[in-house]
Structure formats: structure tokens, C-alpha cells
């Protein structure tokens, strides 16, 4: 018995739709929201889950500054931390460009080119780093607290 061509089209269409549905489900990851400080600086926090961490690593080079937060677990192991108070000030005039609570272990921000003093506080312990933002190149800082 020979199959009717329209039935093959129906089967092909059903398979194609099924594949699209599977692919869409496999890649559905909601992006963390882009937020804005009262000073007008855009930033985004993310990286709590594995997929979101991969997303943040992918987008970080497109932002002016990238900050990551971790706790030293010994033997070279680190765990990601959240709840970090992050304050970014212009190193020359003290202007506060960013003052936020990072609710995820990775924060990216759209800072203007310049030199900044960055204070990251977790459980009362403040770590300080200098960061220089250059047009077209992402500045990065990793803050690691002792266990």
C-alpha cells in the first residue's frame, strides 16, 4: 500500500514542530533584569544557577565592568556568594557611580571610562580593589573572602 503524499507532509510537519518545541524548551533561560541606580548607572546581577552563570560569563565582555564574588573554601576551592554590598566610586573625585546590594555572585555594570575604587562588603568584611575602565574593553574584579 502506498502512502498518500499529504500524509507524509503531515508527518513531516508534526516532526518539525515537535523538534522546534523541544529546542525551544531546551534553551529557555530568562535573563536577569537590567536595573538602574538613582545615579543612572545600569547594572545586572546573575549567576546563581549554572545556566545563569554561563549567561553572565557570555555577556560580561559587553559591559564596561564585571565583578564576581566568592568565598575561599580551602584547597583552591571557591563557592559563589550573594548578598554583597558593592560601592563603586570615582577614584579622583569620590563620585559614587554604584551603590547596590548584589543579590547574585556576578554583577556587570555600565560604568564610564575612568579609574574607580571598588568596595565589596560581605558579613562586615570589606575588600577593596582599584578598577580602570577603558572604552571598548571590559574591566574585571574578583573578590574572594576567606572562609
N, C-alpha and C positions, 0 to 999 in steps of 0.2 A: 504494500500500500504506500502510495506516495503522499508526503505531507504537502499541504497547501502552502504556497509562499507567504500568504498573510499570517499563517500561524507561526512561521519562522520569524517574521518581523515582530510579532507579539512577544515571542520568547526572547528575542534579542533585546527588545525594548525593556522587558522586565529585568533581564540580567544587567543591562546598562544602568537602569535606575537603582537596582539593588547595590551595584558597585559604587555608584555616586553616594548613596546613603551611607554605606559602610565607610567610605573615605571621609565623608563629612563628619561622621561621628568620631572617627579616629583623630581628627585634627581640630576638634572644637576645644579651644583653650581661651578663656576670657582674659583679655589683657587687663592688667591693673589700671585703675583710673589715673589720669594725669590730673594733678592738683596744682593749685596756685597759692602762694603765700600772700599775706597782706602787702608785702613789699613788691609783689608782681613777679616772683621767680617761680617758674614751672618746675615741678618735680614729680617723680613717680617712685613708689615703693613696691617691691615684689620679691619673689624668690623663696617663698615659704615652702612650696612644693617643688618636686623635681621638674615638672613641665614649666612652671613659672620661673624657676631658677634658670633654665635653659633659655627661656624667652628674654629674661633680663640680660643674660650674657650676650645674646644676639643684638639687642637694641642699645646696649651701653656705649658702643663706639659712636653712635649717632647723637649722643648727648654730650654736653661740654664737660660734665664731671660725673664720676661714678664712685660711690662709697659702699664698701662692704663691711659687714660686722660679724665677728666670730669670737668664740671662746676657746682658748687653748685647753685641750683635753689631755695633754701629755703625749709622749711618743710620736710627736708630729701630727697628731690628730686634732682636728678642729670641728666644732659644731657651730652652726649658724645661730645667731641670736637676733631677737627682736626687742622692741621697747627701748631703743637707743635715742637719747636726746641729742640732736645734731644742730650745732650752731656754726654757721659759716660767716666769717667777717672779712671784709676787705683788709688786707694786711697794712695798707698805707693810711687809710682814714678811719678804720674801725666800723664802717657802714655794715650793718647786718643784712646780708643778702639772703640768708636762710636761717630759720629758727623753727625746727619741726621735731615731732616725735616720729621716729622711723618704726612703723609697725610691721616691718619685714626686714630680712637680713641684707637687702640690697636696695640702695637708693640712687637714682640718677637725677641730675638737676641741670637746668639750662642756666648756667652762670655766664656772665660776660667775661671776656678775656681779662686777665689780671692775676694778681697773687692774693691768696686767701689763707687765713688761719682757720683751721677746722678743729672744733672741739666736739668729741663724741663721748657722751656720758652714759654709763650703764651701772646701775646699782651703786651710785655715788662715786664711782671711779671714772675720772675724766682722762681721756687720751687726746693728745694734741699733735696735729701734723700741719705742715705747710703744703699747699697745693697751688700750682701755677696752671691757669687755664690759658691755652693758646688757641687762637682761631683755627678751626679745622682739625684739631687733634684732641681726643678725649683725655682728660686728666683723671687719674685713678688714685684711690687711697683705700688701704685695707687696715681696719682697726681690729686688733686681736687682744682681748683681755685675758689675763692669767686666770687659771681655774681656781 
